[in-house]
Amino acid sequence: MTADVRIEIRIADITTLEVDAIVNAANSGLQGGGGVDGAIHRAAGFELKKECAALNGCATGDAVITGGYNLPARYVIHAVGPVWYGGSRNEAELLAACYRKCMALAKEHNIHTLAFPAISTGAYGFPMDSAAEIAVKEVQKSLINNPDLEKVIFACFGQTARSAYEQALAANSGKGDNG
């Protein structure tokens, strides 16, 4: 099975998806905030905030995993994407590292279904088209070495994000299977 058929792009509220794990576009303090981060924390409940507090934060470009608590997902992977400064501060590599770390955690925790938001594209200002291209490319590469991961969903907030992810997938179609 190719990586592309294991990728789904849809407009969805990530907090409602019945998957093994959802990814949170987290801040480095892991204590919730605006956008998807705040929505995930509200939906998961106080236990998530408590577990995150015990982790003492997470560096930009890295990710950590917690329980999902009141969410339909069993786990939440908190990925700290970079703030966009015009591309001059290694933002693309830091965002790619987020996706690689999330995919590694999925493999390590035997996750079969995983949903991502558009990391760093909200308040952090990362350009949607570039972020989608990085996300698709990193997920495709990681799927090659993780046959147990059956489905990766890019849960888009609206049509603009969905279109960017669809274009990135079309542009990279098949590339994940041969490097």
BALOBA-1460 file (C-alpha; in Angstrom, 3 decimals):
// residues 179
<rec num="1" residu="m" x="0.000" y="0.000" z="0.000"/>
<rec num="2" residu="t" x="1.439" y="3.350" z="-0.992"/>
<rec num="3" residu="a" x="1.817" y="6.212" z="1.428"/>
<rec num="4" residu="d" x="-0.626" y="8.355" z="-0.546"/>
<rec num="5" residu="v" x="-3.612" y="6.035" z="-0.035"/>
<rec num="6" residu="r" x="-2.980" y="6.134" z="3.696"/>
<rec num="7" residu="i" x="-3.314" y="9.934" z="3.748"/>
<rec num="8" residu="e" x="-6.699" y="11.602" z="3.996"/>
<rec num="9" residu="i" x="-7.369" y="15.333" z="3.817"/>
<rec num="10" residu="r" x="-10.625" y="16.700" z="5.169"/>
<rec num="11" residu="i" x="-12.241" y="19.663" z="6.839"/>
<rec num="12" residu="a" x="-12.813" y="18.515" z="10.411"/>
<rec num="13" residu="d" x="-12.799" y="19.447" z="14.066"/>
<rec num="14" residu="i" x="-9.779" y="17.468" z="15.242"/>
<rec num="15" residu="t" x="-11.212" y="17.157" z="18.766"/>
<rec num="16" residu="t" x="-14.066" y="14.978" z="17.469"/>
<rec num="17" residu="l" x="-12.064" y="12.496" z="15.402"/>
<rec num="18" residu="e" x="-12.142" y="8.861" z="16.482"/>
<rec num="19" residu="v" x="-8.491" y="8.038" z="15.904"/>
<rec num="20" residu="d" x="-5.771" y="6.540" z="18.083"/>
<rec num="21" residu="a" x="-4.027" y="9.915" z="18.424"/>
<rec num="22" residu="i" x="-4.458" y="13.539" z="17.489"/>
<rec num="23" residu="v" x="-1.653" y="16.045" z="17.193"/>
<rec num="24" residu="n" x="-1.891" y="19.300" z="19.083"/>
<rec num="25" residu="a" x="-0.270" y="22.419" z="17.641"/>
<rec num="26" residu="a" x="1.081" y="23.241" z="21.091"/>
<rec num="27" residu="n" x="3.045" y="26.082" z="22.600"/>
<rec num="28" residu="s" x="6.312" y="25.363" z="24.409"/>
<rec num="29" residu="g" x="4.656" y="25.579" z="27.841"/>
<rec num="30" residu="l" x="2.116" y="22.858" z="26.897"/>
<rec num="31" residu="q" x="-0.570" y="24.635" z="28.890"/>
<rec num="32" residu="g" x="-3.131" y="25.342" z="26.217"/>
<rec num="33" residu="g" x="-3.672" y="28.564" z="24.391"/>
<rec num="34" residu="g" x="-5.711" y="29.723" z="21.445"/>
<rec num="35" residu="g" x="-6.812" y="27.945" z="18.304"/>
<rec num="36" residu="v" x="-6.518" y="24.176" z="18.098"/>
<rec num="37" residu="d" x="-4.378" y="24.063" z="21.258"/>
<rec num="38" residu="g" x="-7.084" y="25.660" z="23.389"/>
<rec num="39" residu="a" x="-9.815" y="23.558" z="21.769"/>
<rec num="40" residu="i" x="-7.947" y="20.326" z="22.509"/>
<rec num="41" residu="h" x="-7.301" y="21.303" z="26.114"/>
<rec num="42" residu="r" x="-10.951" y="22.268" z="26.640"/>
<rec num="43" residu="a" x="-12.240" y="19.050" z="25.073"/>
<rec num="44" residu="a" x="-9.764" y="16.781" z="26.905"/>
<rec num="45" residu="g" x="-10.422" y="18.277" z="30.341"/>
<rec num="46" residu="f" x="-8.354" y="19.184" z="33.376"/>
<rec num="47" residu="e" x="-6.430" y="15.899" z="33.450"/>
<rec num="48" residu="l" x="-4.633" y="16.860" z="30.233"/>
<rec num="49" residu="k" x="-3.528" y="20.192" z="31.691"/>
<rec num="50" residu="k" x="-2.278" y="18.364" z="34.789"/>
<rec num="51" residu="e" x="-0.260" y="15.814" z="32.779"/>
<rec num="52" residu="c" x="1.178" y="18.547" z="30.554"/>
<rec num="53" residu="a" x="2.270" y="20.580" z="33.595"/>
<rec num="54" residu="a" x="4.288" y="17.600" z="34.829"/>
<rec num="55" residu="l" x="6.223" y="17.488" z="31.518"/>
<rec num="56" residu="n" x="7.809" y="20.923" z="32.098"/>
<rec num="57" residu="g" x="7.399" y="22.092" z="28.521"/>
<rec num="58" residu="c" x="8.653" y="21.071" z="25.110"/>
<rec num="59" residu="a" x="11.180" y="22.654" z="22.761"/>
<rec num="60" residu="t" x="10.305" y="24.087" z="19.363"/>
<rec num="61" residu="g" x="10.632" y="21.355" z="16.744"/>
<rec num="62" residu="d" x="9.953" y="18.609" z="19.265"/>
<rec num="63" residu="a" x="6.867" y="16.698" z="20.423"/>
<rec num="64" residu="v" x="5.661" y="14.771" z="23.473"/>
<rec num="65" residu="i" x="2.762" y="12.383" z="24.003"/>
<rec num="66" residu="t" x="0.046" y="12.355" z="26.677"/>
<rec num="67" residu="g" x="-3.250" y="10.641" z="27.286"/>
<rec num="68" residu="g" x="-6.344" y="11.839" z="25.458"/>
<rec num="69" residu="y" x="-8.635" y="11.890" z="28.511"/>
<rec num="70" residu="n" x="-12.116" y="13.123" z="27.477"/>
<rec num="71" residu="l" x="-11.271" y="13.116" z="23.764"/>
<rec num="72" residu="p" x="-12.275" y="10.240" z="21.459"/>
<rec num="73" residu="a" x="-8.528" y="9.843" z="20.742"/>
<rec num="74" residu="r" x="-6.527" y="7.701" z="23.158"/>
<rec num="75" residu="y" x="-3.452" y="9.962" z="22.881"/>
<rec num="76" residu="v" x="-2.531" y="13.564" z="22.192"/>
<rec num="77" residu="i" x="0.851" y="14.263" z="20.622"/>
<rec num="78" residu="h" x="1.842" y="17.837" z="21.427"/>
<rec num="79" residu="a" x="4.053" y="19.272" z="18.678"/>
<rec num="80" residu="v" x="5.667" y="22.681" z="19.138"/>
<rec num="81" residu="g" x="6.010" y="24.272" z="15.740"/>
<rec num="82" residu="p" x="8.029" y="27.384" z="14.991"/>
<rec num="83" residu="v" x="6.819" y="30.960" z="14.847"/>
<rec num="84" residu="w" x="7.280" y="32.287" z="11.304"/>
<rec num="85" residu="y" x="9.906" y="35.040" z="11.034"/>
<rec num="86" residu="g" x="10.059" y="35.124" z="7.249"/>
<rec num="87" residu="g" x="12.054" y="31.903" z="6.915"/>
<rec num="88" residu="s" x="15.306" y="33.259" z="8.292"/>
<rec num="89" residu="r" x="15.335" y="31.303" z="11.554"/>
<rec num="90" residu="n" x="15.331" y="27.689" z="10.364"/>
<rec num="91" residu="e" x="11.532" y="27.578" z="10.518"/>
<rec num="92" residu="a" x="11.128" y="25.008" z="7.720"/>
<rec num="93" residu="e" x="13.511" y="22.526" z="9.367"/>
<rec num="94" residu="l" x="11.897" y="23.024" z="12.774"/>
<rec num="95" residu="l" x="8.454" y="22.340" z="11.313"/>
<rec num="96" residu="a" x="9.735" y="19.256" z="9.493"/>
<rec num="97" residu="a" x="11.271" y="18.051" z="12.769"/>
<rec num="98" residu="c" x="7.846" y="18.345" z="14.445"/>
<rec num="99" residu="y" x="6.294" y="16.023" z="11.889"/>
<rec num="100" residu="r" x="9.188" y="13.541" z="12.089"/>
<rec num="101" residu="k" x="8.936" y="13.437" z="15.896"/>
<rec num="102" residu="c" x="5.147" y="12.958" z="15.786"/>
<rec num="103" residu="m" x="5.511" y="10.102" z="13.338"/>
<rec num="104" residu="a" x="8.243" y="8.513" z="15.488"/>
<rec num="105" residu="l" x="6.005" y="8.747" z="18.571"/>
<rec num="106" residu="a" x="3.156" y="7.171" z="16.585"/>
<rec num="107" residu="k" x="5.372" y="4.234" z="15.684"/>
<rec num="108" residu="e" x="6.725" y="3.905" z="19.225"/>
<rec num="109" residu="h" x="3.209" y="3.835" z="20.712"/>
<rec num="110" residu="n" x="1.731" y="1.483" z="18.092"/>
<rec num="111" residu="i" x="-0.682" y="4.116" z="16.794"/>
<rec num="112" residu="h" x="-2.679" y="2.993" z="13.745"/>
<rec num="113" residu="t" x="-4.679" y="6.160" z="13.040"/>
<rec num="114" residu="l" x="-3.369" y="9.690" z="13.508"/>
<rec num="115" residu="a" x="-4.747" y="13.175" z="12.797"/>
<rec num="116" residu="f" x="-2.736" y="16.373" z="12.322"/>
<rec num="117" residu="p" x="-3.832" y="20.000" z="12.323"/>
<rec num="118" residu="a" x="-1.947" y="22.543" z="10.191"/>
<rec num="119" residu="i" x="0.888" y="23.055" z="12.687"/>
<rec num="120" residu="s" x="2.239" y="26.629" z="12.993"/>
<rec num="121" residu="t" x="-0.166" y="28.110" z="10.421"/>
<rec num="122" residu="g" x="-2.487" y="29.906" z="12.848"/>
<rec num="123" residu="a" x="-1.171" y="32.449" z="15.324"/>
<rec num="124" residu="y" x="2.419" y="31.392" z="14.537"/>
<rec num="125" residu="g" x="1.986" y="32.671" z="10.968"/>
<rec num="126" residu="f" x="3.716" y="29.938" z="8.933"/>
<rec num="127" residu="p" x="2.565" y="30.246" z="5.287"/>
<rec num="128" residu="m" x="-0.095" y="27.597" z="4.638"/>
<rec num="129" residu="d" x="1.241" y="26.375" z="1.267"/>
<rec num="130" residu="s" x="4.781" y="25.874" z="2.601"/>
<rec num="131" residu="a" x="3.539" y="24.255" z="5.812"/>
<rec num="132" residu="a" x="1.326" y="21.843" z="3.862"/>
<rec num="133" residu="e" x="4.201" y="20.867" z="1.577"/>
<rec num="134" residu="i" x="6.473" y="20.145" z="4.550"/>
<rec num="135" residu="a" x="3.734" y="18.199" z="6.353"/>
<rec num="136" residu="v" x="2.868" y="16.003" z="3.382"/>
<rec num="137" residu="k" x="6.510" y="15.326" z="2.499"/>
<rec num="138" residu="e" x="7.498" y="14.341" z="6.059"/>
<rec num="139" residu="v" x="4.424" y="12.172" z="6.602"/>
<rec num="140" residu="q" x="4.931" y="10.378" z="3.276"/>
<rec num="141" residu="k" x="8.577" y="9.641" z="4.111"/>
<rec num="142" residu="s" x="7.667" y="8.365" z="7.586"/>
<rec num="143" residu="l" x="4.853" y="6.138" z="6.355"/>
<rec num="144" residu="i" x="7.348" y="4.070" z="4.374"/>
<rec num="145" residu="n" x="8.931" y="2.802" z="7.604"/>
<rec num="146" residu="n" x="5.693" y="2.428" z="9.535"/>
<rec num="147" residu="p" x="3.370" y="-0.081" z="7.839"/>
<rec num="148" residu="d" x="1.276" y="-0.319" z="11.025"/>
<rec num="149" residu="l" x="0.123" y="3.288" z="10.648"/>
<rec num="150" residu="e" x="-2.987" y="2.713" z="8.563"/>
<rec num="151" residu="k" x="-4.332" y="6.251" z="8.198"/>
<rec num="152" residu="v" x="-3.036" y="9.789" z="8.625"/>
<rec num="153" residu="i" x="-5.661" y="12.500" z="8.466"/>
<rec num="154" residu="f" x="-4.843" y="16.134" z="7.843"/>
<rec num="155" residu="a" x="-7.743" y="17.769" z="9.691"/>
<rec num="156" residu="c" x="-8.140" y="21.152" z="8.056"/>
<rec num="157" residu="f" x="-9.910" y="24.080" z="9.665"/>
<rec num="158" residu="g" x="-11.357" y="25.329" z="6.383"/>
<rec num="159" residu="q" x="-11.275" y="25.136" z="2.607"/>
<rec num="160" residu="t" x="-8.100" y="27.236" z="2.259"/>
<rec num="161" residu="a" x="-6.118" y="24.738" z="4.335"/>
<rec num="162" residu="r" x="-7.757" y="21.766" z="2.633"/>
<rec num="163" residu="s" x="-6.825" y="23.118" z="-0.809"/>
<rec num="164" residu="a" x="-3.219" y="23.707" z="0.257"/>
<rec num="165" residu="y" x="-2.910" y="20.129" z="1.558"/>
<rec num="166" residu="e" x="-4.578" y="18.674" z="-1.544"/>
<rec num="167" residu="q" x="-2.164" y="20.599" z="-3.775"/>
<rec num="168" residu="a" x="0.831" y="19.469" z="-1.701"/>
<rec num="169" residu="l" x="-0.301" y="15.849" z="-1.860"/>
<rec num="170" residu="a" x="-0.837" y="16.033" z="-5.628"/>
<rec num="171" residu="a" x="2.583" y="17.649" z="-6.134"/>
<rec num="172" residu="n" x="4.314" y="14.996" z="-4.018"/>
<rec num="173" residu="s" x="2.206" y="12.011" z="-5.084"/>
<rec num="174" residu="g" x="4.299" y="8.872" z="-5.122"/>
<rec num="175" residu="k" x="7.483" y="10.619" z="-4.018"/>
<rec num="176" residu="g" x="7.258" y="9.193" z="-0.502"/>
<rec num="177" residu="d" x="7.530" y="5.673" z="-1.851"/>
<rec num="178" residu="n" x="10.917" y="6.063" z="-3.470"/>
<rec num="179" residu="g" x="12.613" y="8.553" z="-1.220"/>
